[in-house]
């Protein structure tokens, strides 16, 4: 599966993988239908996932640049 990483809609023209927006929308609708009274949890979890993807690069650290070589 692949889902949009930074937005809840796919922002591109022709997609060689087919209609991924429909696949994503169907998945989210299925979550909402199965969750019934907790359907808002599907959207909240998805918003958290997208927010995390947007925040993550700022917190990444390359530890190999900070490691000294010992003799």
Residue pairs with C-beta under 8 A, 6 or more apart in sequence:
1 27
2 17
2 20
3 24
3 27
4 10
4 11
4 24
4 50
5 50
5 53
6 50
6 53
6 54
7 50
8 24
8 46
8 47
8 50
9 21
10 20
10 21
10 24
28 42
28 43
28 46
31 39
31 42
32 39
32 42
32 43
33 39
35 41
35 42
